[in-house]
């Protein structure tokens, strides 16, 4: 009897220690996952705020599952029955049932409050990311690429869909029974796993830097496009494009006071629907001029100097990889992720290709960087005002994500933090932390003033961070983590994507920088 009692006490102590260890591990992985997700709040991530809340609940539900599983294991004898937290992430979405409490009730009430998202909801998030307002620059890409530009829109959709799938594959490993188990939670976790054990945090730092650059550049693009649209909507007013950018930034200063995105997320659906209506209006106007379409202007040759910039523009319009790990983890049936990715990218490819071609055929060589600038003055003013409102409402999303990545990387890493925490003990933002946020807003304004070129900035961002996050890094991670399990054609695809992506990235970056330098010199002389 004494031996039995000692055995039960020993088992309970062992299970309690395991529970604490698992809970700590879950918290750490959750922190990285949230960092990777929020940094992914990219240029048109209008549904990311809601997905972020789901991600948090998902982590909390996972922790409660771990604790309840271990408690059940303790009651059952100590060495059996206890399930690992990762077992709930099986690819088919059928994982073990939730543990029940002693009174028969469910202990995972938190995860029942907010269910995981469906494949349709996940597809809506991806669509918001890759069908945003930056498609307005695609006709300009056709201007310099012709039919090759159209082919590139299709090619980019295929590659981004493939790299999104292989990135999710890097989250999983096989257990002893040969089943796929989710062992990583974010893009940062994948990057760190690839660089371990010699440089266990290097990959995460690289991904975070790329995220910050892309998010800040996205904010700059919103300011640039706001100034450009307002200037071209009211050309007779004595207000320059730079002045309009300053006015837009003044309206964006309250973003520095943001504590969360709940208020902003309420406008997400309205912004998306408004942009959809604007696209329909532009296409309808183009169709009304179908008799004048300049088919002879669409050539097979390319502008060698400017086409690499077009590559960056097209790639940037497809960026969504950075938040896919969190999105897939929140799906009710992760097995539907591949199907969701396929149909969202097919739809994006068709809509982008038709929009770019129809718009270019309408204005041909007169196509401007932002296609709405080609509309007649009466229609242009109405459409551009809606677009400016959409840009201003979309700005807080990447801004807040960039701020959170910066704060967590430099101010909130405990003993590893470079600077003291931005928040006081009561959770309020300190004055100097608010000052840093205001400086970031002003920095986006200064960049928009000195480099007010939408297409060049978009091409530069797509060539630098877009190609890296969508082409280069996923292919490297897939080869590194799953090398032994890949078939020869998968290895060929990964290597080909890496080589092609690298060439496009370097070429686009060089030509975009040359264009920006020339534009800057012209502005100085002017």
C-alpha positions as CSV (number, residue, x, y, z in Angstrom):
1,X,0.0,0.0,0.0
2,X,2.8,2.4,0.9
3,X,4.6,1.5,-2.3
4,X,1.4,2.3,-4.3
5,X,0.9,5.7,-2.5
6,X,4.6,6.6,-3.1
7,X,4.1,5.6,-6.8
8,X,1.1,7.8,-7.2
9,X,2.7,10.8,-5.5
10,X,5.8,10.3,-7.7
11,X,3.7,10.2,-10.8
12,X,1.7,13.3,-9.9
13,X,5.0,15.2,-9.2
14,X,6.4,14.1,-12.5
15,X,3.3,15.0,-14.5
16,X,3.2,18.4,-12.8
17,X,6.8,19.1,-13.8
18,X,6.0,18.0,-17.3
19,X,2.9,20.3,-17.4
20,X,5.0,23.3,-16.3
21,X,7.6,22.5,-18.9
22,X,5.1,22.1,-21.7
23,X,3.3,25.2,-20.7
24,X,6.5,27.2,-20.8
25,X,7.4,25.8,-24.2
26,X,4.0,26.6,-25.5
27,X,4.2,30.2,-24.3
28,X,7.6,30.7,-25.9
29,X,6.4,29.2,-29.2
30,X,3.3,31.3,-29.0
31,X,5.4,34.4,-28.6
32,X,7.4,33.7,-31.7
33,X,4.3,32.7,-33.6
34,X,2.5,36.0,-32.7
35,X,5.6,37.9,-33.6
36,X,5.8,36.2,-37.0
37,X,2.1,36.6,-37.6
38,X,1.8,40.3,-36.7
39,X,4.9,41.1,-38.7
40,X,3.0,39.5,-41.6
41,X,0.3,42.1,-41.5
42,X,1.2,43.1,-45.0
43,X,0.1,45.6,-47.5
44,X,-3.5,44.4,-47.8
45,X,-3.9,42.2,-44.7
46,X,-7.3,43.6,-43.9
47,X,-8.4,40.4,-42.2
48,X,-5.2,39.9,-40.3
49,X,-6.3,41.6,-37.1
50,X,-9.2,39.1,-36.6
51,X,-6.8,36.3,-37.5
52,X,-4.4,37.5,-34.9
53,X,-7.0,37.2,-32.2
54,X,-7.8,33.7,-33.3
55,X,-4.1,32.9,-33.2
56,X,-3.9,34.0,-29.6
57,X,-6.9,32.0,-28.6
58,X,-5.5,29.0,-30.5
59,X,-2.3,29.3,-28.4
60,X,-4.2,29.5,-25.2
61,X,-6.4,26.6,-26.1
62,X,-3.3,24.6,-26.9
63,X,-1.8,25.3,-23.5
64,X,-5.0,24.2,-21.7
65,X,-5.0,21.0,-23.8
66,X,-1.5,20.3,-22.7
67,X,-2.4,20.8,-19.0
68,X,-5.6,18.8,-19.2
69,X,-3.9,16.0,-21.1
70,X,-1.2,15.7,-18.4
71,X,-3.7,15.8,-15.6
72,X,-5.6,12.9,-17.2
73,X,-2.3,11.0,-17.7
74,X,-1.5,11.5,-14.0
75,X,-4.8,10.0,-13.0
76,X,-4.3,7.1,-15.3
77,X,-1.0,5.8,-14.0
78,X,1.7,8.2,-14.8
79,X,3.3,6.7,-17.9
80,X,0.4,6.4,-20.3
81,X,-2.4,8.4,-21.7
82,X,-0.7,11.8,-21.6
83,X,-0.8,13.4,-25.0
84,X,1.8,15.8,-26.3
85,X,0.5,19.3,-27.2
86,X,1.7,18.9,-30.8
87,X,-0.6,15.9,-31.3
88,X,-3.5,18.4,-31.8
89,X,-1.9,19.6,-35.0
90,X,-2.2,16.5,-37.1
91,X,-2.5,17.4,-40.8
92,X,-5.9,15.8,-41.2
93,X,-7.3,17.9,-38.4
94,X,-8.6,14.9,-36.6
95,X,-6.2,14.9,-33.5
96,X,-7.2,13.3,-30.2
97,X,-10.3,14.4,-28.5
98,X,-10.1,17.1,-25.9
99,X,-9.6,15.9,-22.3
100,X,-12.6,16.1,-20.0
101,X,-12.6,17.3,-16.4
102,X,-13.4,15.1,-13.5
103,X,-17.0,16.2,-13.5
104,X,-17.4,15.3,-17.1
105,X,-17.3,18.8,-18.4
106,X,-14.8,20.1,-21.0
107,X,-11.7,22.0,-19.7
108,X,-11.1,23.7,-23.0
109,X,-13.8,26.3,-22.7
110,X,-11.6,29.1,-24.1
111,X,-11.1,27.4,-27.5
112,X,-14.9,26.7,-27.7
113,X,-15.7,30.4,-27.4
114,X,-14.1,31.3,-30.7
115,X,-13.9,28.4,-33.1
116,X,-11.1,28.1,-35.6
117,X,-11.7,29.6,-39.1
118,X,-13.0,27.6,-42.1
119,X,-11.3,27.2,-45.4
120,X,-13.5,29.9,-46.8
121,X,-12.5,32.4,-44.1
122,X,-8.8,31.5,-44.6
123,X,-9.3,32.1,-48.3
124,X,-10.8,35.5,-47.6
125,X,-7.7,36.5,-45.6
126,X,-5.4,35.3,-48.4
127,X,-7.5,37.1,-51.0
128,X,-7.3,40.3,-49.0
129,X,-3.5,40.0,-49.0
130,X,-3.0,39.3,-52.7
131,X,-5.9,41.3,-54.2
132,X,-5.2,44.6,-52.6
133,X,-5.0,48.1,-54.0
134,X,-1.5,47.6,-55.3
135,X,-2.9,45.8,-58.3
136,X,-3.4,49.3,-59.6
137,X,0.3,49.2,-60.6
138,X,0.0,46.1,-62.7
139,X,-1.0,47.8,-66.0
140,X,2.2,49.8,-65.7
141,X,4.0,46.4,-65.5
142,X,2.4,45.3,-68.8
143,X,3.5,48.6,-70.4
144,X,7.1,47.5,-70.0
145,X,6.7,43.8,-70.3
146,X,3.9,43.2,-72.9
147,X,2.8,39.5,-73.1
148,X,5.8,38.5,-71.0
149,X,4.4,40.6,-68.2
150,X,1.1,38.7,-68.5
151,X,3.0,35.4,-68.4
152,X,4.8,36.7,-65.3
153,X,1.5,37.3,-63.5
154,X,0.6,33.7,-64.1
155,X,4.1,32.4,-63.3
156,X,4.2,34.4,-60.0
157,X,0.8,33.0,-59.0
158,X,2.0,29.4,-59.5
159,X,5.3,29.9,-57.7
160,X,3.8,31.8,-54.8
161,X,1.1,29.1,-54.4
162,X,3.8,26.4,-54.4
163,X,6.2,28.2,-52.0
164,X,3.2,28.8,-49.6
165,X,2.6,25.1,-49.6
166,X,6.2,24.0,-49.0
167,X,6.5,26.7,-46.3
168,X,3.6,25.0,-44.4
169,X,5.3,21.6,-45.0
170,X,8.3,22.9,-43.1
171,X,6.0,23.2,-40.0
172,X,5.5,19.5,-39.8
173,X,7.6,16.4,-39.0
174,X,6.8,12.7,-38.8
175,X,6.4,11.1,-35.4
176,X,7.2,7.5,-34.5
177,X,4.0,6.3,-36.1
178,X,4.7,8.1,-39.4
179,X,2.0,10.7,-38.9
180,X,2.7,14.4,-39.6
181,X,2.8,16.5,-36.5
182,X,3.1,20.3,-36.3
183,X,6.3,21.1,-34.4
184,X,6.7,24.8,-35.5
185,X,4.3,27.7,-35.4
186,X,5.7,30.6,-37.5
187,X,8.0,31.7,-40.3
188,X,10.5,32.7,-37.5
189,X,10.4,29.2,-36.0
190,X,11.2,27.7,-39.4
191,X,14.0,30.1,-40.0
192,X,15.5,29.4,-36.6
193,X,15.2,25.6,-37.1
194,X,17.2,25.9,-40.4
195,X,20.0,27.9,-38.7
196,X,20.2,25.7,-35.6
197,X,22.3,24.5,-33.8
198,X,25.2,26.8,-34.7
199,X,23.1,30.0,-35.1
200,X,19.8,29.2,-33.4
201,X,18.4,32.8,-33.7
202,X,20.0,34.1,-36.9
203,X,17.2,32.9,-39.2
204,X,14.6,34.6,-37.0
205,X,16.5,37.9,-37.1
206,X,16.8,37.7,-40.9
207,X,13.1,37.1,-41.3
208,X,12.2,39.9,-38.8
209,X,14.4,42.4,-40.6
210,X,12.8,41.5,-43.9
211,X,9.3,41.8,-42.3
212,X,10.1,45.3,-40.9
213,X,11.5,46.5,-44.3
214,X,8.5,45.3,-46.1
215,X,6.0,46.7,-43.6
216,X,7.7,50.1,-43.4
217,X,7.9,50.3,-47.2
218,X,4.2,49.4,-47.4
219,X,3.4,52.3,-45.1
220,X,5.5,54.6,-47.4
221,X,3.6,53.4,-50.4
222,X,0.3,54.2,-48.8
223,X,1.5,57.8,-48.2
224,X,2.9,58.1,-51.8
225,X,-0.2,56.8,-53.4
226,X,-2.4,59.1,-51.2
227,X,-0.4,62.2,-52.3
228,X,-0.4,61.0,-55.9
229,X,-4.1,60.4,-56.1
230,X,-5.1,63.6,-54.5
231,X,-2.8,65.7,-56.6
232,X,-4.1,64.1,-59.8
233,X,-7.7,64.4,-58.7
234,X,-7.4,68.1,-58.1
235,X,-4.7,69.3,-60.5
236,X,-6.0,72.9,-60.5
237,X,-5.6,73.4,-56.8
238,X,-2.4,75.2,-55.8
239,X,-1.3,72.2,-53.7
240,X,1.7,70.0,-54.7
241,X,1.9,66.3,-54.4
242,X,4.3,66.7,-51.5
243,X,1.9,68.9,-49.7
244,X,-0.9,66.4,-50.2
245,X,1.4,63.7,-48.7
246,X,2.0,66.0,-45.6
247,X,-1.8,66.4,-45.2
248,X,-2.3,62.6,-45.4
249,X,0.5,62.0,-42.9
250,X,-1.1,64.5,-40.5
251,X,-4.3,62.4,-40.6
252,X,-2.2,59.3,-39.9
253,X,-0.4,60.7,-36.7
254,X,-3.1,59.2,-34.4
255,X,-1.7,55.8,-35.4
256,X,1.1,56.4,-33.0
257,X,-1.5,56.0,-30.1
258,X,-2.8,52.6,-31.3
259,X,-2.8,49.9,-28.6
260,X,-4.6,47.3,-30.7
261,X,-6.3,46.9,-34.1
262,X,-9.8,46.2,-32.9
263,X,-11.0,49.6,-33.9
264,X,-9.2,49.5,-37.3
265,X,-10.4,46.0,-38.1
266,X,-14.0,47.2,-38.1
267,X,-13.3,49.0,-41.4
268,X,-11.7,46.0,-43.0
269,X,-14.7,44.6,-44.8
270,X,-15.8,48.1,-45.9
271,X,-12.3,48.8,-47.3
272,X,-12.2,45.5,-49.2
273,X,-15.7,45.9,-50.7
274,X,-15.0,49.5,-51.7
275,X,-11.8,48.5,-53.5
276,X,-13.8,45.7,-55.3
277,X,-16.3,48.3,-56.4
278,X,-13.5,50.6,-57.7
279,X,-12.0,47.7,-59.7
280,X,-15.3,47.0,-61.2
281,X,-15.8,50.7,-62.2
282,X,-12.3,50.8,-63.8
283,X,-13.0,47.6,-65.8
284,X,-16.4,48.8,-66.8
285,X,-15.0,52.1,-68.1
286,X,-12.3,50.1,-70.0
287,X,-14.9,47.8,-71.5
288,X,-16.9,50.8,-72.7
289,X,-13.9,51.7,-74.8
290,X,-13.3,48.2,-76.2
291,X,-13.6,49.4,-79.8
292,X,-10.5,51.6,-79.3
293,X,-8.4,48.9,-77.6
294,X,-4.8,49.0,-78.9
295,X,-4.0,45.3,-79.4
296,X,-1.1,46.2,-81.6
297,X,0.6,47.9,-78.7
298,X,1.0,44.7,-76.8
299,X,4.3,43.3,-77.9
300,X,6.5,40.3,-77.1
301,X,9.6,42.4,-76.6
302,X,10.4,43.9,-73.3
303,X,12.0,47.1,-72.0
304,X,15.3,45.7,-70.7
305,X,15.9,48.6,-68.3
306,X,12.4,48.9,-66.8
307,X,11.0,45.3,-67.0
308,X,13.0,44.1,-63.9
309,X,11.0,46.8,-62.0
310,X,7.8,45.3,-63.4
311,X,8.9,41.9,-61.9
312,X,9.2,43.5,-58.5
313,X,5.7,45.0,-58.9
314,X,4.1,41.7,-59.8
315,X,5.9,39.8,-57.0
316,X,4.9,42.4,-54.4
317,X,1.3,42.0,-55.4
318,X,1.4,38.3,-54.4
319,X,3.1,38.6,-51.0
320,X,1.2,36.6,-48.4
321,X,3.7,33.9,-47.2
322,X,4.6,35.6,-44.0
323,X,1.3,35.0,-42.2
324,X,0.4,31.7,-43.8
325,X,1.8,29.5,-40.9
326,X,-0.5,31.3,-38.4
327,X,-3.4,31.1,-40.8
328,X,-3.0,27.4,-41.4
329,X,-2.7,26.8,-37.6
330,X,-6.1,28.4,-37.1
331,X,-8.0,26.4,-39.7
332,X,-10.6,23.9,-38.6
333,X,-9.3,21.5,-41.2
334,X,-5.6,22.1,-42.1
335,X,-5.9,19.4,-44.7
336,X,-7.9,21.9,-46.8
337,X,-5.1,24.4,-46.8
338,X,-3.6,23.3,-50.2
339,X,-7.0,23.4,-51.9
340,X,-7.6,26.9,-50.5
341,X,-4.2,28.1,-51.7
342,X,-4.8,26.7,-55.2
343,X,-8.2,28.4,-55.7
344,X,-7.3,31.7,-54.2
345,X,-4.2,32.0,-56.4
346,X,-6.1,30.9,-59.5
347,X,-8.7,33.5,-58.9
348,X,-6.0,36.1,-58.2
349,X,-4.2,35.2,-61.4
350,X,-7.3,35.5,-63.5
351,X,-8.5,38.8,-62.0
352,X,-5.0,40.4,-62.0
353,X,-4.3,39.3,-65.6
354,X,-7.6,40.6,-66.9
355,X,-7.4,43.9,-65.0
356,X,-3.9,44.6,-66.2
357,X,-4.5,43.6,-69.8
358,X,-7.9,45.5,-70.1
359,X,-6.5,48.6,-68.5
360,X,-3.4,48.6,-70.7
361,X,-5.3,48.0,-73.9
362,X,-7.5,51.1,-73.0
363,X,-4.6,53.6,-72.5
364,X,-1.6,51.8,-74.2
365,X,1.5,53.9,-74.1
366,X,-0.2,56.5,-71.9
367,X,-0.6,54.1,-69.0
368,X,0.5,55.7,-65.8
369,X,2.0,54.3,-62.6
370,X,-1.4,54.3,-60.9
371,X,-4.0,53.4,-63.4
372,X,-6.8,55.5,-61.9
373,X,-4.8,58.6,-63.0
374,X,-5.8,57.7,-66.6
375,X,-9.5,58.1,-65.9
376,X,-11.5,61.2,-67.0
377,X,-11.4,64.0,-64.5
378,X,-14.9,63.6,-63.2
379,X,-14.7,59.8,-62.6
380,X,-11.1,60.1,-61.5
381,X,-11.8,62.4,-58.6
382,X,-14.5,60.2,-57.1
383,X,-12.6,57.0,-57.5
384,X,-9.3,58.5,-56.2
385,X,-11.0,59.9,-53.1
386,X,-12.3,56.4,-52.2
387,X,-8.8,55.0,-52.8
388,X,-7.2,57.6,-50.6
389,X,-9.7,56.8,-47.8
390,X,-8.9,53.1,-48.3
391,X,-5.1,53.8,-48.2
392,X,-5.4,55.8,-45.0
393,X,-7.6,53.2,-43.3
394,X,-5.1,50.4,-44.4
395,X,-2.0,52.3,-43.2
396,X,-2.5,51.4,-39.5
397,X,-2.3,47.7,-40.1
398,X,1.3,47.4,-41.4
399,X,2.3,50.3,-39.2
400,X,1.1,48.6,-36.0
401,X,2.7,45.3,-37.1
402,X,6.0,47.0,-37.7
403,X,5.9,48.7,-34.3
404,X,5.2,45.5,-32.5
405,X,8.0,43.7,-34.2
406,X,10.4,46.5,-33.3
407,X,9.2,46.7,-29.7
408,X,9.5,42.9,-29.2
409,X,12.9,42.7,-30.9
410,X,14.5,45.7,-29.2
411,X,12.5,46.6,-26.1
412,X,10.6,43.5,-24.8
413,X,13.1,40.6,-24.8
414,X,13.9,40.7,-21.1
415,X,17.7,40.6,-20.4
416,X,18.3,40.4,-24.2
417,X,16.5,43.7,-24.9
418,X,18.7,46.5,-26.3
419,X,16.6,49.2,-24.7
420,X,14.2,49.5,-21.7
421,X,10.6,48.6,-22.1
422,X,8.3,51.1,-23.9
423,X,5.5,50.4,-21.5
424,X,5.2,51.3,-17.8
425,X,4.1,49.0,-15.0
426,X,0.5,50.0,-15.6
427,X,0.7,49.0,-19.2
428,X,0.6,52.6,-20.5
429,X,2.9,53.7,-23.3
430,X,5.8,55.8,-22.1
431,X,6.3,59.3,-23.6
432,X,9.6,58.4,-25.3
433,X,7.9,55.2,-26.7
434,X,5.2,57.4,-28.2
435,X,7.9,59.7,-29.6
436,X,9.5,56.8,-31.4
437,X,6.2,55.9,-33.0
438,X,5.7,59.4,-34.2
439,X,9.2,59.4,-35.6
440,X,8.3,56.3,-37.6
441,X,5.3,58.0,-39.0
442,X,7.4,61.1,-39.9
443,X,10.0,58.8,-41.5
444,X,7.4,57.3,-43.9
445,X,6.4,60.9,-44.8
446,X,10.0,61.9,-45.5
447,X,10.5,58.9,-47.7
448,X,7.3,59.6,-49.6
449,X,8.3,63.2,-50.1
450,X,11.8,62.6,-51.4
451,X,11.0,59.5,-53.4
452,X,7.4,60.0,-54.6
453,X,7.5,57.3,-57.2
454,X,4.9,54.5,-56.6
455,X,6.1,52.0,-59.2
456,X,9.8,52.3,-58.3
457,X,9.2,51.9,-54.6
458,X,6.8,49.0,-55.2
459,X,9.3,47.3,-57.6
460,X,12.2,47.8,-55.1
461,X,10.2,46.3,-52.2
462,X,9.0,43.4,-54.3
463,X,12.6,42.7,-55.5
464,X,14.2,43.0,-52.1
465,X,11.8,41.5,-49.5
466,X,9.0,40.2,-51.6
467,X,11.2,37.8,-53.6
468,X,13.1,36.9,-50.5
469,X,10.1,36.0,-48.4
470,X,8.1,34.4,-51.3
471,X,10.7,32.7,-53.4
472,X,14.2,32.4,-51.9
473,X,13.6,31.6,-48.2
474,X,10.8,29.0,-48.6
475,X,12.8,27.1,-51.2
476,X,15.9,27.1,-48.9
477,X,14.0,26.1,-45.8
478,X,12.2,23.3,-47.7
479,X,15.5,21.9,-49.0
480,X,17.2,22.2,-45.6
481,X,14.5,20.7,-43.4
482,X,13.0,18.0,-45.7
483,X,16.0,17.1,-47.9
484,X,15.8,13.4,-47.2
485,X,12.1,13.1,-47.9
486,X,12.0,15.1,-51.2
487,X,11.7,13.5,-54.6
488,X,13.9,14.6,-57.4
489,X,11.3,16.8,-59.1
490,X,10.7,18.7,-55.8
491,X,14.4,19.3,-55.4
492,X,14.5,20.5,-59.0
493,X,11.5,22.9,-58.4
494,X,13.1,24.3,-55.3
495,X,16.5,24.9,-56.8
496,X,14.9,26.4,-59.9
497,X,12.8,28.8,-57.9
498,X,15.8,29.8,-55.8
499,X,17.9,30.5,-58.9
500,X,15.1,32.3,-60.8
501,X,14.0,34.2,-57.8
502,X,17.6,35.3,-57.0
503,X,18.2,36.5,-60.6
504,X,14.9,38.5,-60.6
505,X,15.5,39.9,-57.1
506,X,19.1,41.1,-57.9
507,X,18.1,42.5,-61.3
508,X,15.0,44.2,-60.0
509,X,16.8,45.7,-57.1
510,X,19.6,47.1,-59.2
511,X,17.3,48.7,-61.8
512,X,14.9,50.0,-59.1
513,X,17.8,51.6,-57.2
514,X,19.0,53.2,-60.5
515,X,15.6,54.6,-61.2
516,X,15.3,55.9,-57.6
517,X,18.7,57.6,-57.8
518,X,17.9,59.2,-61.1
519,X,14.5,60.4,-59.8
520,X,16.2,61.8,-56.6
521,X,18.7,63.7,-58.7
522,X,15.9,65.1,-60.8
523,X,14.0,66.2,-57.7
524,X,17.1,67.9,-56.4
525,X,17.8,69.7,-59.6
526,X,14.1,70.7,-59.9
